[in-house]
Amino acid sequence: MAAAPVWSVDPRTGKQREQVAVEATAQEVDVAVRAAHESRGALADRAVRAAFLRTVADELEAARDGLVDAADAETALGPVRLTGELARTCYQLRAFADIVDEGAFLDVVINHPDDTATPPIPDLRRYKVPLGVVAVYSASNFPFAFSVAGGDTASALAAGCPVVVKSHPDHPALSEYVAKVLRRAAARHDIPEGVVGLVHGFEAGVELIKHPLVAAAGFTGSVRGGRALFDAAAARPVPIPFHGELGSLNPVVVTEAAAAERAEAIGAGLAGSMTLGVGQFCVKPGLVLAPAGAAGDALLKSLTDAVSDTDAGVLLDHRMRDNFVAGVAERAELPDVESPVTPGAGGEHTVSAGFLTVPASRLAAEGEHDLLLEECFGPVTVVARYEDETEVKSVLSRLPGNLTATVQLSEEEAAGEGRGAEILAELTPLAGRVLVNGWPTGVAVAPAQHHGGPYPATTSTSTSVGGTAIERWMRPVAYQNAPEALLPQELRDENPLGLPRRFNGRLER
């Protein structure tokens, strides 16, 4: 049987642009994984890894115009957004290079023997080593930052792990383009091009997660697809870590005092956040708890005005468009659900933004309105109007895990008066990032960042953004009573590499 073609499709028209490749067979996946596995030694030197990451960033910047054009043709996200995303991707690559240079991520700990301890402590030296080949599953909505050269790839390479990327079908031509850039950068450092493999096709993704030389996987996508791969990773003869980002509602609580103080600003801010990128951000606020009464009415008027001024937009592909149109229609038909600005089809290839309202009491107990507690990908949010704090607590108690949770407080509440601290404590178990008086869209690449959350937001406790994302692709190993001459340089007493470490209980830098 002939291999299925892989087409680049224009989301603005739904028409095929060009055939990019063919779907990879199991044998071709095997070749890519084995090539990646054989390239591990070329990443052993930290200095080489750091230089490689910086070169990738340089090469991406040099190819910026062509990359942005290719990305826009397949995603319709627009040159401004894509140029910014590419800059973020390059910044992230350089940030990981700095982390590799510093070396703290190795977590070096050395304990000399102590016969006075109970029980006695032998000579122990511990650090972290790379897991091996990492399978990376690209995201649809971030063709640079969460795809071939995105955070999973950058952090895996920084850890010393080669990668094989399963491209997303929404941007296969861009994926090939970026992979070539990475391989060109690898060649400049005498690293085999197999250090970054690329495969296309659904079955290729299944074969990749099953391959015995794949040591871990990173995924960003749907709950259904991510859970299937997560289960496959666990069902292997040798299970592997699967770090998946699956879905998030990203709840927002607006206190009555906050709505009374700045209803117009909150409504406009919510509109901007929920429609950013045509509502295709994984941290889009999808459920807002707003007060009933005059203050909440003023907020909804501001939201209505701002959303009504939002132009129709193109989603990443027509399947997503169809799912969005069907999803909002199904939600709008539920009892007591109103649609002040009706979301749905904006045209043959576009969608229009909107929002739904519902009494919070409808969400406080299990029932037919549970659909409103599921993510709907696209420019829509649900505003649940609450009568009192008990309804807020009841709705929050029913929410699954999220990437983010936000509270909008008044000036006094933010200063410590009222329930601000209590609401913050109620939101903390729900999400990996808790915001006060801000909006969740926009995930800064910073050492303290955490982009993850309780299931189904993610399948692990790790982050996929920020410096600690590198920890996903490493494991600790301890050497006991090993002669100094046999130890890795990282674990020798004289510290020839100048690494930050904990030496006999003291933190050294």
Backbone torsions as a table, in degrees:
resi	resn	phi	psi	omega
1	MET	NA	133.5	-179.6
2	ALA	-69.0	143.3	179.2
3	ALA	-65.4	142.4	-179.0
4	ALA	-69.4	136.9	179.3
5	PRO	-72.2	151.8	175.5
6	VAL	-110.8	117.0	-174.8
7	TRP	-106.1	143.4	166.6
8	SER	-87.2	129.7	-174.3
9	VAL	-121.4	138.5	176.0
10	ASP	-84.6	112.0	-177.9
11	PRO	-68.8	-18.2	179.2
12	ARG	-72.9	-23.1	-178.6
13	THR	-125.8	-18.0	-175.0
14	GLY	77.8	6.9	-176.6
15	LYS	-94.8	147.8	176.5
16	GLN	-69.1	137.3	-179.4
17	ARG	-96.0	-51.0	-177.6
18	GLU	-164.0	154.0	171.9
19	GLN	-83.4	125.2	-175.1
20	VAL	-93.8	-40.9	-173.9
21	ALA	-163.9	-167.6	169.7
22	VAL	-124.6	156.5	-180.0
23	GLU	-64.4	137.2	-176.2
24	ALA	-73.2	139.3	174.0
25	THR	-82.3	170.8	176.9
26	ALA	-59.5	-37.3	179.7
27	GLN	-66.6	-39.0	179.5
28	GLU	-70.2	-34.6	173.4
29	VAL	-62.7	-42.5	179.0
30	ASP	-60.3	-42.9	179.4
31	VAL	-61.6	-44.7	-178.8
32	ALA	-64.5	-42.6	-179.1
33	VAL	-67.5	-41.8	-180.0
34	ARG	-66.5	-36.9	176.4
35	ALA	-63.8	-41.4	177.0
36	ALA	-63.6	-44.6	-179.8
37	HIS	-59.3	-40.7	-178.0
38	GLU	-73.3	-14.1	-179.2
39	SER	-91.0	0.2	-174.5
40	ARG	-56.0	-40.4	-176.8
41	GLY	-60.8	-29.7	-179.0
42	ALA	-70.3	-15.3	178.9
43	LEU	-100.7	4.3	-173.9
44	ALA	-66.6	-33.5	-177.9
45	ASP	-82.7	120.5	-177.7
46	ARG	-62.1	-37.2	-179.7
47	ALA	-63.1	-38.9	178.0
48	VAL	-66.2	-42.5	179.7
49	ARG	-60.8	-47.2	-178.8
50	ALA	-61.9	-43.7	179.6
51	ALA	-64.5	-39.3	178.0
52	PHE	-60.2	-46.3	-179.6
53	LEU	-62.0	-40.8	178.8
54	ARG	-67.8	-36.5	178.3
55	THR	-66.8	-38.9	175.8
56	VAL	-57.5	-45.9	178.9
57	ALA	-60.9	-43.6	179.2
58	ASP	-61.5	-44.4	-178.1
59	GLU	-67.2	-37.3	177.0
60	LEU	-64.3	-42.2	178.8
61	GLU	-65.0	-38.4	179.2
62	ALA	-63.7	-30.5	-178.7
63	ALA	-99.3	16.0	-170.0
64	ARG	-53.1	-50.2	-174.2
65	ASP	-60.8	-46.1	179.6
66	GLY	-66.3	-38.6	179.3
67	LEU	-66.0	-44.0	-179.6
68	VAL	-64.8	-41.1	177.1
69	ASP	-61.4	-44.4	-179.7
70	ALA	-64.4	-40.7	-179.6
71	ALA	-67.1	-42.4	-178.8
72	ASP	-65.7	-36.8	-179.9
73	ALA	-63.0	-27.9	-176.6
74	GLU	-103.1	-15.3	-175.4
75	THR	-122.0	-20.3	-177.2
76	ALA	60.3	25.1	-179.3
77	LEU	-81.4	-13.1	175.1
78	GLY	91.4	144.5	-176.3
79	PRO	-61.3	-37.1	-178.0
80	VAL	-64.1	-52.1	179.1
81	ARG	-60.2	-44.5	-175.1
82	LEU	-70.4	-35.8	175.9
83	THR	-63.1	-42.1	176.6
84	GLY	-64.4	-40.7	180.0
85	GLU	-66.4	-37.8	177.2
86	LEU	-65.5	-40.4	177.1
87	ALA	-61.8	-40.8	177.0
88	ARG	-61.4	-40.5	-179.3
89	THR	-64.3	-42.6	179.0
90	CYS	-66.8	-40.6	176.6
91	TYR	-59.4	-42.3	-179.3
92	GLN	-63.4	-42.5	178.1
93	LEU	-60.4	-43.6	-179.8
94	ARG	-69.8	-33.9	177.9
95	ALA	-63.3	-41.1	177.4
96	PHE	-68.7	-32.4	175.0
97	ALA	-61.8	-40.8	177.8
98	ASP	-64.0	-39.6	178.5
99	ILE	-63.3	-41.7	178.6
100	VAL	-63.2	-43.5	179.0
101	ASP	-60.6	-43.3	-177.3
102	GLU	-65.9	-44.9	174.8
103	GLY	88.0	-0.7	-178.8
104	ALA	-64.3	-25.7	-178.3
105	PHE	-63.4	-16.6	178.6
106	LEU	-74.1	-15.6	177.7
107	ASP	51.0	54.1	-178.4
108	VAL	-72.3	127.1	176.7
109	VAL	-133.3	127.5	179.9
110	ILE	-124.5	127.2	173.9
111	ASN	-121.1	119.9	172.5
112	HIS	-76.8	160.2	-178.7
113	PRO	-58.0	145.2	176.8
114	ASP	-141.0	99.3	-178.1
115	ASP	-74.1	-12.7	-178.7
116	THR	-85.4	-12.9	179.9
117	ALA	-74.8	158.4	178.5
118	THR	-122.0	111.3	-8.2
119	PRO	-71.8	166.9	-179.6
120	PRO	-57.7	146.5	-179.8
121	ILE	-101.3	124.5	175.9
122	PRO	-78.7	-179.7	173.0
123	ASP	-71.3	118.8	-177.5
124	LEU	-129.7	134.7	179.5
125	ARG	-138.4	124.7	-171.2
126	ARG	-127.4	138.5	169.7
127	TYR	-154.8	-175.6	-177.2
128	LYS	-112.6	144.1	-179.8
129	VAL	-124.2	154.7	179.8
130	PRO	-67.0	147.0	-178.9
131	LEU	-73.3	-38.6	-173.6
132	GLY	133.9	-152.3	-175.9
133	VAL	-65.6	131.3	178.3
134	VAL	-109.6	129.1	173.4
135	ALA	-88.0	127.1	-179.3
136	VAL	-116.5	125.8	179.1
137	TYR	-106.5	113.6	-173.2
138	SER	-68.0	152.7	176.5
139	ALA	-93.8	156.0	178.2
140	SER	-80.1	-39.4	-166.9
141	ASN	-87.4	-9.1	175.7
142	PHE	-131.7	83.5	-172.5
143	PRO	-66.6	-15.0	173.4
144	PHE	-106.7	-56.2	-167.7
145	ALA	-72.7	-23.1	178.9
146	PHE	-128.4	37.0	-178.0
147	SER	-133.9	-137.5	-167.7
148	VAL	-57.1	-42.9	179.8
149	ALA	-108.6	21.0	-174.6
150	GLY	-80.1	-163.6	-172.4
151	GLY	-62.3	-38.5	178.9
152	ASP	-64.4	-45.6	179.3
153	THR	-65.0	-47.3	-177.8
154	ALA	-60.9	-45.3	-178.3
155	SER	-70.3	-34.5	178.0
156	ALA	-66.9	-46.8	177.4
157	LEU	-61.3	-39.1	178.2
158	ALA	-61.7	-35.6	178.3
159	ALA	-74.6	-12.7	-177.1
160	GLY	97.6	18.1	-178.0
161	CYS	-106.8	125.6	170.5
162	PRO	-66.4	162.2	-178.8
163	VAL	-130.9	151.5	165.9
164	VAL	-124.1	120.1	-175.1
165	VAL	-98.2	131.4	169.2
166	LYS	-93.4	111.7	-174.0
167	SER	-67.7	154.4	174.9
168	HIS	-84.9	137.8	-177.5
169	PRO	-65.0	-13.7	179.8
170	ASP	-79.5	-17.7	178.9
171	HIS	-146.3	61.0	-178.4
172	PRO	-69.8	-35.9	-179.8
173	ALA	-66.9	-42.8	176.3
174	LEU	-62.3	-40.0	-179.9
175	SER	-59.5	-43.4	177.2
176	GLU	-63.4	-40.5	-179.5
177	TYR	-61.8	-49.7	-178.2
178	VAL	-65.2	-40.3	179.0
179	ALA	-60.1	-39.1	177.6
180	LYS	-63.9	-38.1	178.3
181	VAL	-63.8	-43.3	178.9
182	LEU	-63.8	-40.6	-179.7
183	ARG	-69.0	-34.4	176.4
184	ARG	-64.4	-40.3	177.1
185	ALA	-65.4	-39.4	179.0
186	ALA	-61.8	-41.2	-178.6
187	ALA	-61.5	-32.1	-180.0
188	ARG	-66.7	-16.7	179.3
189	HIS	-117.2	18.6	179.2
190	ASP	58.2	32.6	175.0
191	ILE	-96.8	131.1	-179.6
192	PRO	-56.7	143.6	-178.1
193	GLU	-65.0	-19.7	177.4
194	GLY	-67.1	-5.4	178.6
195	VAL	-62.8	-23.7	174.4
196	VAL	-129.3	102.0	177.2
197	GLY	-93.5	156.6	179.3
198	LEU	-140.1	128.7	177.4
199	VAL	-131.2	154.7	-179.9
200	HIS	-120.1	150.2	170.5
201	GLY	110.0	146.5	-179.4
202	PHE	-60.2	-48.8	-178.2
203	GLU	-65.2	-31.9	176.5
204	ALA	-62.0	-38.4	177.1
205	GLY	-63.8	-37.9	177.3
206	VAL	-67.3	-45.4	179.3
207	GLU	-62.9	-34.9	-178.2
208	LEU	-63.8	-46.0	-177.3
209	ILE	-68.0	-23.4	-179.0
210	LYS	-88.1	-14.4	-171.5
211	HIS	-65.4	131.4	-174.8
212	PRO	-64.7	-20.3	179.4
213	LEU	-91.3	-4.4	173.6
214	VAL	-80.6	126.2	-172.0
215	ALA	-103.0	-15.8	-179.5
216	ALA	-167.6	166.4	-178.9
217	ALA	-144.7	147.0	173.6
218	GLY	-123.6	136.8	-173.2
219	PHE	-140.8	140.9	169.5
220	THR	-134.4	119.6	-177.1
221	GLY	174.2	-147.0	-173.6
222	SER	-81.9	160.6	175.6
223	VAL	-62.1	-44.3	-176.8
224	ARG	-62.9	-51.2	-178.4
225	GLY	-67.5	-41.6	-179.2
226	GLY	-66.6	-38.9	-179.5
227	ARG	-67.3	-37.1	178.3
228	ALA	-62.5	-43.1	179.0
229	LEU	-70.7	-38.4	177.3
230	PHE	-58.8	-45.6	178.7
231	ASP	-65.1	-38.2	178.6
232	ALA	-65.7	-37.8	178.1
233	ALA	-64.9	-36.1	-179.9
234	ALA	-77.6	-25.2	-176.2
235	ALA	-86.7	-6.4	178.8
236	ARG	-60.7	155.3	173.4
237	PRO	-53.9	-37.1	171.4
238	VAL	-119.0	99.6	-179.1
239	PRO	-60.4	152.1	-179.7
240	ILE	-129.2	157.5	176.0
241	PRO	-64.4	137.0	177.4
242	PHE	-127.5	112.1	-178.8
243	HIS	-103.2	97.4	-174.2
244	GLY	-114.8	138.1	169.2
245	GLU	-105.7	116.0	-166.6
246	LEU	-110.1	-40.2	-176.8
247	GLY	177.0	152.5	-176.0
248	SER	-158.2	137.8	178.7
249	LEU	-90.0	-28.7	176.9
250	ASN	55.1	66.9	-175.2
251	PRO	-66.6	152.8	176.2
252	VAL	-128.7	131.6	173.6
253	VAL	-110.3	123.1	175.8
254	VAL	-107.9	117.2	178.6
255	THR	-72.7	158.9	180.0
256	GLU	-64.1	-36.7	179.7
257	ALA	-66.1	-38.7	178.5
258	ALA	-66.1	-42.6	179.5
259	ALA	-64.5	-39.2	179.1
260	ALA	-66.6	-32.9	-175.0
261	GLU	-81.7	-37.3	-173.4
262	ARG	-152.1	53.8	-177.9
263	ALA	-58.6	-43.1	-175.8
264	GLU	-63.9	-43.6	-179.1
265	ALA	-66.9	-40.1	180.0
266	ILE	-66.3	-43.7	179.1
267	GLY	-61.9	-42.7	179.5
268	ALA	-68.2	-40.2	178.8
269	GLY	-64.7	-40.9	177.2
270	LEU	-62.7	-43.1	179.3
271	ALA	-60.2	-44.7	179.7
272	GLY	-63.5	-38.3	-178.2
273	SER	-72.7	-42.6	-175.2
274	MET	-75.5	-20.8	179.8
275	THR	-102.7	-5.5	-179.4
276	LEU	-58.3	130.4	-178.7
277	GLY	62.6	31.3	-176.4
278	VAL	56.8	37.8	175.4
279	GLY	68.3	23.4	-173.9
280	GLN	-106.1	23.6	174.5
281	PHE	-90.2	141.0	180.0
282	CYS	-68.0	-15.9	179.1
283	VAL	-108.3	20.9	175.7
284	LYS	-59.4	133.1	176.0
285	PRO	-69.6	111.2	-174.3
286	GLY	-102.1	-10.6	178.4
287	LEU	-144.4	126.7	-178.8
288	VAL	-124.2	124.5	174.7
289	LEU	-95.3	109.6	-177.0
290	ALA	-122.4	148.9	-176.2
291	PRO	-70.1	148.3	167.7
292	ALA	-74.1	166.5	178.3
293	GLY	97.5	-172.4	-169.8
294	ALA	-63.9	-41.1	-178.7
295	ALA	-64.6	-42.6	176.9
296	GLY	-66.5	-35.7	177.5
297	ASP	-62.1	-40.2	179.8
298	ALA	-66.0	-38.6	176.8
299	LEU	-61.9	-45.8	-179.4
300	LEU	-64.5	-34.2	177.0
301	LYS	-64.1	-42.5	177.8
302	SER	-63.7	-43.2	178.4
303	LEU	-62.9	-42.1	179.0
304	THR	-60.8	-46.0	-178.7
305	ASP	-62.7	-44.4	-176.0
306	ALA	-70.3	-43.0	-179.3
307	VAL	-68.5	-35.1	179.5
308	SER	-63.7	-25.2	179.8
309	ASP	-87.9	1.5	-178.2
310	THR	-85.3	129.8	179.5
311	ASP	-71.6	152.9	172.5
312	ALA	-61.8	151.0	-177.4
313	GLY	-136.7	167.8	-179.9
314	VAL	-99.2	129.0	174.0
315	LEU	-82.3	172.3	-171.4
316	LEU	-65.1	-29.7	173.8
317	ASP	-157.1	169.0	-175.0
318	HIS	-73.4	-24.4	174.8
319	ARG	-64.1	-44.5	177.7
320	MET	-63.6	-38.3	178.1
321	ARG	-61.4	-47.4	-179.6
322	ASP	-62.0	-41.1	179.2
323	ASN	-64.9	-38.4	179.1
324	PHE	-65.1	-49.1	-178.5
325	VAL	-60.3	-44.8	179.5
326	ALA	-67.9	-39.2	-177.1
327	GLY	-65.4	-45.0	-179.2
328	VAL	-71.1	-33.4	178.1
329	ALA	-64.5	-42.3	179.4
330	GLU	-64.1	-40.3	-179.9
331	ARG	-69.2	-39.1	-177.6
332	ALA	-66.8	-21.8	-177.8
333	GLU	-83.9	-7.5	-179.3
334	LEU	-69.0	150.0	-179.7
335	PRO	-58.4	139.4	176.8
336	ASP	68.5	9.7	175.5
337	VAL	-93.1	128.4	177.6
338	GLU	-117.6	159.9	-175.7
339	SER	-130.7	84.1	179.7
340	PRO	-58.0	-37.2	171.9
341	VAL	-128.7	111.7	-170.9
342	THR	-76.0	118.7	174.9
343	PRO	-83.5	156.8	177.5
344	GLY	155.5	-148.6	-178.1
345	ALA	-72.7	127.3	177.5
346	GLY	-97.7	-13.2	-177.2
347	GLY	174.3	-171.4	-176.8
348	GLU	-62.7	-32.6	-176.4
349	HIS	-123.5	7.5	-174.7
350	THR	-126.4	169.9	174.9
351	VAL	-130.2	153.8	177.5
352	SER	-108.2	144.3	-179.6
353	ALA	-79.2	155.5	177.3
354	GLY	-173.0	-178.3	176.9
355	PHE	-148.5	158.9	-179.6
356	LEU	-116.9	151.6	173.8
357	THR	-123.2	152.8	-179.9
358	VAL	-157.3	144.9	173.1
359	PRO	-62.4	134.6	-178.7
360	ALA	-59.5	-27.8	179.5
361	SER	-59.9	-27.7	178.5
362	ARG	-68.4	-22.0	-177.8
363	LEU	-101.4	-5.9	-173.0
364	ALA	-75.1	-17.5	179.7
365	ALA	-136.0	156.2	-178.1
366	GLU	-60.4	138.4	179.6
367	GLY	173.3	-163.2	-174.2
368	GLU	-66.7	-18.2	-179.8
369	HIS	-84.0	3.5	178.2
370	ASP	-58.7	-24.9	177.9
371	LEU	-57.9	-29.9	-179.3
372	LEU	-71.2	-12.2	178.4
373	LEU	-97.2	11.9	175.9
374	GLU	-109.7	144.2	-179.8
375	GLU	-60.9	136.0	171.8
376	CYS	-119.4	109.8	-171.8
377	PHE	-74.4	116.1	-178.0
378	GLY	139.9	-177.1	-172.4
379	PRO	-81.9	71.2	178.3
380	VAL	-148.6	146.7	171.1
381	THR	-139.0	161.9	178.5
382	VAL	-113.0	125.6	177.0
383	VAL	-104.4	113.7	179.5
384	ALA	-98.5	119.7	-176.3
385	ARG	-89.7	118.8	-177.4
386	TYR	-103.9	149.6	179.6
387	GLU	-92.0	-31.4	-177.1
388	ASP	-155.9	176.9	-176.9
389	GLU	-65.6	-28.7	179.8
390	THR	-62.7	-40.4	178.3
391	GLU	-66.3	-37.0	176.7
392	VAL	-60.8	-49.1	-179.8
393	LYS	-61.9	-39.1	-178.6
394	SER	-64.9	-42.6	179.4
395	VAL	-67.5	-46.2	-179.7
396	LEU	-59.8	-34.4	-178.3
397	SER	-67.4	-16.0	-176.8
398	ARG	-99.2	-3.8	-174.1
399	LEU	-81.3	144.0	172.5
400	PRO	-77.3	-177.1	179.0
401	GLY	-67.0	150.1	-175.9
402	ASN	-137.4	158.5	172.5
403	LEU	-70.8	-40.9	-177.4
404	THR	-136.9	159.3	169.1
405	ALA	-145.4	139.7	-171.8
406	THR	-129.2	144.5	171.2
407	VAL	-127.8	133.7	174.2
408	GLN	-101.9	116.1	-175.6
409	LEU	-114.2	158.3	171.6
410	SER	-76.8	171.5	179.6
411	GLU	-61.2	-41.7	179.4
412	GLU	-67.2	-42.6	-179.9
413	GLU	-63.6	-38.4	178.6
414	ALA	-67.2	-23.7	179.1
415	ALA	-86.1	1.0	176.0
416	GLY	110.7	-2.8	177.6
417	GLU	-86.8	147.6	176.0
418	GLY	78.9	-149.8	-170.6
419	ARG	-95.7	13.9	-175.3
420	GLY	-54.5	-51.9	-178.6
421	ALA	-65.5	-35.7	-179.9
422	GLU	-66.2	-43.2	178.7
423	ILE	-65.3	-40.6	177.6
424	LEU	-58.0	-42.2	178.9
425	ALA	-66.6	-33.3	178.6
426	GLU	-71.3	-31.1	-178.8
427	LEU	-82.1	-28.3	-174.3
428	THR	-55.9	-41.3	178.8
429	PRO	-68.2	-12.9	-173.0
430	LEU	-91.2	-16.7	-167.4
431	ALA	-150.7	162.7	177.4
432	GLY	-88.5	-19.5	178.1
433	ARG	-136.4	123.8	-177.6
434	VAL	-114.2	124.0	-175.2
435	LEU	-110.5	145.8	174.5
436	VAL	-120.2	122.9	176.8
437	ASN	53.8	41.7	174.3
438	GLY	-143.0	-167.9	178.5
439	TRP	-132.6	142.1	-168.0
440	PRO	-74.7	-19.9	-178.8
441	THR	-67.0	127.0	-173.2
442	GLY	109.2	110.4	-177.6
443	VAL	-118.3	101.6	-176.1
444	ALA	-65.3	139.3	174.2
445	VAL	-85.4	100.3	-174.5
446	ALA	-148.1	155.5	-178.3
447	PRO	-56.8	-34.2	-176.8
448	ALA	-89.9	2.4	-176.7
449	GLN	-69.3	145.5	170.5
450	HIS	-134.1	116.3	177.3
451	HIS	-116.8	90.8	-177.5
452	GLY	179.8	-176.5	179.8
453	GLY	173.9	175.1	178.6
454	PRO	-59.1	152.3	179.6
455	TYR	-55.9	139.7	8.2
456	PRO	-92.4	9.3	177.9
457	ALA	-56.0	-49.1	174.2
458	THR	-143.1	162.5	-178.2
459	THR	-95.9	1.0	178.2
460	SER	-141.6	176.0	179.5
461	THR	-91.0	5.4	-175.2
462	SER	-85.3	169.9	174.1
463	THR	-105.7	151.0	174.2
464	SER	-105.1	-1.3	177.8
465	VAL	-130.5	140.4	-179.6
466	GLY	100.2	168.0	-172.6
467	GLY	-59.1	-35.4	-176.4
468	THR	-75.4	-1.9	174.5
469	ALA	-61.8	-22.4	179.4
470	ILE	-65.3	-25.7	-176.2
471	GLU	-63.8	-21.5	-177.6
472	ARG	-64.7	-25.4	-170.7
473	TRP	-108.2	22.1	-178.3
474	MET	-134.2	159.9	174.9
475	ARG	-137.1	148.5	178.6
476	PRO	-81.7	148.6	173.2
477	VAL	-141.0	139.2	179.8
478	ALA	-116.8	138.2	174.6
479	TYR	-106.0	131.8	-178.4
480	GLN	-115.0	124.5	177.5
481	ASN	55.0	32.6	178.2
482	ALA	-82.0	132.7	177.7
483	PRO	-57.8	142.7	-177.9
484	GLU	-53.3	-39.2	-176.0
485	ALA	-65.7	-20.8	-178.1
486	LEU	-95.7	-10.5	-174.5
487	LEU	-77.3	150.3	169.2
488	PRO	-59.8	151.3	-178.7
489	GLN	-56.9	-32.1	-178.1
490	GLU	-61.7	-22.4	-172.9
491	LEU	-110.5	12.1	-179.3
492	ARG	-86.5	149.5	-174.3
493	ASP	-57.6	-42.0	-173.9
494	GLU	-72.9	-8.3	177.2
495	ASN	53.0	60.6	-174.9
496	PRO	-62.6	-21.4	-178.3
497	LEU	-94.4	-3.2	178.1
498	GLY	65.1	40.6	-175.1
499	LEU	-85.0	145.5	166.9
500	PRO	-62.2	138.5	-177.7
501	ARG	-162.2	166.4	171.8
502	ARG	-106.4	115.0	-172.5
503	PHE	-116.2	111.5	-177.8
504	ASN	50.5	44.1	175.0
505	GLY	87.7	-6.5	-179.6
506	ARG	-104.8	136.4	177.7
507	LEU	-83.5	120.9	-179.5
508	GLU	-113.2	141.7	178.0
509	ARG	-135.1	NA	NA
